[in-house]
């Protein structure tokens, strides 16, 4: 999967779904039942495991959104890493709960991983993958970068009068200006700009076809012309500095 839905709300719903599934799995399948665990204990185990699963996935949702906003891209490698990260967090969290005075479990870490977590991971991973693929279909077109070049986009600020309606193809770049962002766009073959009270992060979240090249600059890749030098690129009627931390973002231009 090369697209990420950065919506924390949507991923929280996945977390709730996973926690419900794990409660059912732990309570009804009872993967380590030796006949000595009481009904009350299974309620505690199932409830604890499902709650930990939700917290682990909620943490993943927040972290992956932060990464996605910073690097402005996603890949199959990031997707695999995210799922492995969830399983690792779940393993550590459930093992600490299992060994706590509440359960006082007898398995050591290796046996716990093999007998319990491996079983749940083998069954839950396909469910997580399918759920994550599904939520990418819930991304609005503008966030998915599928706006056609001739389609109008609307950039809104915090104030009601802070609004700019232009074609996607006319947007050149967006720069930070203290409490404002400066929108640079082409109109009648001339470069113009407008200040809007907003943040660079919000603009990037709303229009993720923009590429971050500096902590203060986002660019529309279609206006990239050439590298002027190792620290500067030329866009349509404007040059901008490129930060070392964001240089990799321009490799595909």
Helices and strands as residue ranges (DSSP letters): H 8-24, I 25-29, H 39-71, H 76-99, H 109-112, I 113-117, H 118-136, E 152-156, E 163-167, G 168-170, E 171-177, E 180-187, E 190-196, H 200-206, E 210-214, E 217-220, G 221-223, E 226-229, E 232-235, E 238-241, G 244-250
